[in-house]
């Protein structure tokens, strides 16, 4: 059936029910204004959905839009933070696993350094692992292998002027 249920803390669910559980399409809104909107199966997030987390001021802190299986991010999804940073890729059990693109909205270089603007490549358990391309705010980039989030092994750095340096 269809209906609304309100919890004692003020959170509520509007949507479809089956055998006393959230099932089908619906929206659960927490008392602080955070919410999940999308598919449900046996009381858990399932199928396409959107999860928005708000901070204590009621502003969106982060949100995820994509596929869910048994309450977890599973499959293709996009996560965006309040600072505008964004990652789009493949998730398994709430973690990046597979190809993804992570974009820094406003890279802030420190004095004497360049800042990371984008990473395109393979992830395992939310860490850069495998082949990838790291692009910096000045347009230069590094292509190579990453292990546990760090450059590892042979790679090629290409400067903003096109000059190349092999890194080992």
One Martini backbone bead per residue (centre of mass of N, CA, C, O) as a GRO file, in nm:
protein
  168
    1UNK     BB    1   0.102   0.033  -0.005
    2UNK     BB    2   0.017   0.362   0.105
    3UNK     BB    3   0.219   0.598   0.315
    4UNK     BB    4   0.260   0.732   0.652
    5UNK     BB    5   0.546   0.761   0.881
    6UNK     BB    6   0.611   0.859   1.222
    7UNK     BB    7   0.858   0.933   1.430
    8UNK     BB    8   0.938   1.049   1.745
    9UNK     BB    9   1.183   1.243   1.619
   10UNK     BB   10   1.032   1.333   1.318
   11UNK     BB   11   1.063   1.127   1.133
   12UNK     BB   12   0.979   1.024   0.784
   13UNK     BB   13   0.754   0.826   0.571
   14UNK     BB   14   0.690   0.829   0.213
   15UNK     BB   15   0.504   0.553   0.069
   16UNK     BB   16   0.568   0.233   0.009
   17UNK     BB   17   0.425  -0.087   0.111
   18UNK     BB   18   0.530  -0.420   0.254
   19UNK     BB   19   0.477  -0.599   0.518
   20UNK     BB   20   0.567  -0.333   0.700
   21UNK     BB   21   0.757  -0.228   0.466
   22UNK     BB   22   0.966  -0.064   0.283
   23UNK     BB   23   0.827  -0.067  -0.062
   24UNK     BB   24   0.952   0.088  -0.331
   25UNK     BB   25   0.847   0.409  -0.337
   26UNK     BB   26   1.037   0.665  -0.144
   27UNK     BB   27   1.058   0.887   0.157
   28UNK     BB   28   1.314   0.965   0.389
   29UNK     BB   29   1.301   1.184   0.678
   30UNK     BB   30   1.485   1.344   0.886
   31UNK     BB   31   1.479   1.569   1.142
   32UNK     BB   32   1.729   1.744   1.002
   33UNK     BB   33   1.657   1.695   0.663
   34UNK     BB   34   1.752   1.453   0.577
   35UNK     BB   35   1.752   1.229   0.276
   36UNK     BB   36   1.567   0.962   0.110
   37UNK     BB   37   1.520   0.892  -0.248
   38UNK     BB   38   1.345   0.594  -0.366
   39UNK     BB   39   1.424   0.278  -0.351
   40UNK     BB   40   1.268  -0.022  -0.207
   41UNK     BB   41   1.359  -0.324  -0.001
   42UNK     BB   42   1.278  -0.453   0.282
   43UNK     BB   43   1.368  -0.152   0.418
   44UNK     BB   44   1.577  -0.090   0.185
   45UNK     BB   45   1.782   0.038  -0.016
   46UNK     BB   46   1.673   0.015  -0.375
   47UNK     BB   47   1.813   0.127  -0.634
   48UNK     BB   48   1.738   0.417  -0.731
   49UNK     BB   49   1.895   0.711  -0.563
   50UNK     BB   50   1.880   0.974  -0.298
   51UNK     BB   51   2.131   1.120  -0.074
   52UNK     BB   52   2.088   1.373   0.181
   53UNK     BB   53   2.311   1.578   0.370
   54UNK     BB   54   2.276   1.778   0.654
   55UNK     BB   55   2.347   2.026   0.850
   56UNK     BB   56   2.288   2.224   1.132
   57UNK     BB   57   2.197   2.463   0.909
   58UNK     BB   58   2.053   2.306   0.653
   59UNK     BB   59   2.287   2.233   0.473
   60UNK     BB   60   2.438   2.086   0.224
   61UNK     BB   61   2.700   1.854   0.250
   62UNK     BB   62   2.594   1.585   0.098
   63UNK     BB   63   2.563   1.374  -0.204
   64UNK     BB   64   2.390   1.083  -0.340
   65UNK     BB   65   2.366   0.938  -0.676
   66UNK     BB   66   2.219   0.609  -0.733
   67UNK     BB   67   2.293   0.287  -0.660
   68UNK     BB   68   2.121   0.023  -0.478
   69UNK     BB   69   2.200  -0.247  -0.232
   70UNK     BB   70   2.093  -0.322   0.064
   71UNK     BB   71   2.175  -0.004   0.153
   72UNK     BB   72   2.399   0.025  -0.075
   73UNK     BB   73   2.643   0.129  -0.264
   74UNK     BB   74   2.573   0.005  -0.607
   75UNK     BB   75   2.743   0.110  -0.863
   76UNK     BB   76   2.643   0.378  -1.014
   77UNK     BB   77   2.779   0.709  -0.909
   78UNK     BB   78   2.726   1.030  -0.728
   79UNK     BB   79   2.942   1.252  -0.541
   80UNK     BB   80   2.869   1.552  -0.345
   81UNK     BB   81   3.005   1.829  -0.208
   82UNK     BB   82   2.980   2.147  -0.073
   83UNK     BB   83   3.260   2.237  -0.230
   84UNK     BB   84   3.215   2.064  -0.524
   85UNK     BB   85   3.316   1.807  -0.503
   86UNK     BB   86   3.360   1.512  -0.727
   87UNK     BB   87   3.228   1.174  -0.780
   88UNK     BB   88   3.245   0.930  -1.053
   89UNK     BB   89   3.127   0.582  -1.032
   90UNK     BB   90   3.215   0.276  -0.887
   91UNK     BB   91   3.031   0.081  -0.650
   92UNK     BB   92   3.112  -0.112  -0.343
   93UNK     BB   93   3.002  -0.111  -0.045
   94UNK     BB   94   3.037   0.228  -0.039
   95UNK     BB   95   3.282   0.198  -0.247
   96UNK     BB   96   3.530   0.255  -0.450
   97UNK     BB   97   3.513   0.031  -0.749
   98UNK     BB   98   3.691   0.126  -1.006
   99UNK     BB   99   3.598   0.351  -1.218
  100UNK     BB  100   3.694   0.707  -1.177
  101UNK     BB  101   3.599   1.060  -1.116
  102UNK     BB  102   3.789   1.318  -0.955
  103UNK     BB  103   3.679   1.651  -0.863
  104UNK     BB  104   3.812   1.964  -0.805
  105UNK     BB  105   3.663   2.267  -0.779
  106UNK     BB  106   3.905   2.431  -0.587
  107UNK     BB  107   4.213   2.449  -0.631
  108UNK     BB  108   4.482   2.480  -0.371
  109UNK     BB  109   4.773   2.602  -0.385
  110UNK     BB  110   5.074   2.592  -0.256
  111UNK     BB  111   5.357   2.721  -0.199
  112UNK     BB  112   5.538   2.581  -0.470
  113UNK     BB  113   5.269   2.435  -0.563
  114UNK     BB  114   5.052   2.208  -0.694
  115UNK     BB  115   4.719   2.112  -0.765
  116UNK     BB  116   4.472   1.899  -0.751
  117UNK     BB  117   4.193   1.851  -0.992
  118UNK     BB  118   4.227   1.540  -1.109
  119UNK     BB  119   4.099   1.195  -1.118
  120UNK     BB  120   4.165   0.914  -1.345
  121UNK     BB  121   4.054   0.583  -1.244
  122UNK     BB  122   4.143   0.340  -1.026
  123UNK     BB  123   3.964   0.165  -0.763
  124UNK     BB  124   4.014   0.050  -0.412
  125UNK     BB  125   3.860   0.109  -0.139
  126UNK     BB  126   3.883   0.440  -0.202
  127UNK     BB  127   4.152   0.387  -0.364
  128UNK     BB  128   4.412   0.434  -0.552
  129UNK     BB  129   4.423   0.160  -0.802
  130UNK     BB  130   4.626   0.165  -1.058
  131UNK     BB  131   4.541   0.320  -1.326
  132UNK     BB  132   4.625   0.680  -1.388
  133UNK     BB  133   4.516   1.036  -1.383
  134UNK     BB  134   4.685   1.336  -1.281
  135UNK     BB  135   4.553   1.658  -1.251
  136UNK     BB  136   4.650   1.989  -1.256
  137UNK     BB  137   4.586   2.332  -1.227
  138UNK     BB  138   4.810   2.391  -1.476
  139UNK     BB  139   4.776   2.111  -1.677
  140UNK     BB  140   4.932   1.912  -1.564
  141UNK     BB  141   5.050   1.554  -1.566
  142UNK     BB  142   4.994   1.214  -1.442
  143UNK     BB  143   5.094   0.885  -1.557
  144UNK     BB  144   5.001   0.573  -1.383
  145UNK     BB  145   5.066   0.406  -1.087
  146UNK     BB  146   4.862   0.291  -0.809
  147UNK     BB  147   4.896   0.257  -0.440
  148UNK     BB  148   4.710   0.339  -0.188
  149UNK     BB  149   4.695   0.647  -0.334
  150UNK     BB  150   4.984   0.615  -0.462
  151UNK     BB  151   5.248   0.646  -0.625
  152UNK     BB  152   5.365   0.356  -0.834
  153UNK     BB  153   5.617   0.344  -1.012
  154UNK     BB  154   5.579   0.393  -1.331
  155UNK     BB  155   5.582   0.726  -1.492
  156UNK     BB  156   5.426   1.028  -1.647
  157UNK     BB  157   5.530   1.360  -1.674
  158UNK     BB  158   5.338   1.649  -1.785
  159UNK     BB  159   5.378   1.953  -1.868
  160UNK     BB  160   5.235   2.252  -1.965
  161UNK     BB  161   5.462   2.255  -2.216
  162UNK     BB  162   5.509   1.918  -2.277
  163UNK     BB  163   5.703   1.816  -2.100
  164UNK     BB  164   5.891   1.514  -2.009
  165UNK     BB  165   5.886   1.280  -1.719
  166UNK     BB  166   6.025   1.004  -1.590
  167UNK     BB  167   5.893   0.796  -1.336
  168UNK     BB  168   6.009   0.562  -1.055
   0.00000   0.00000   0.00000
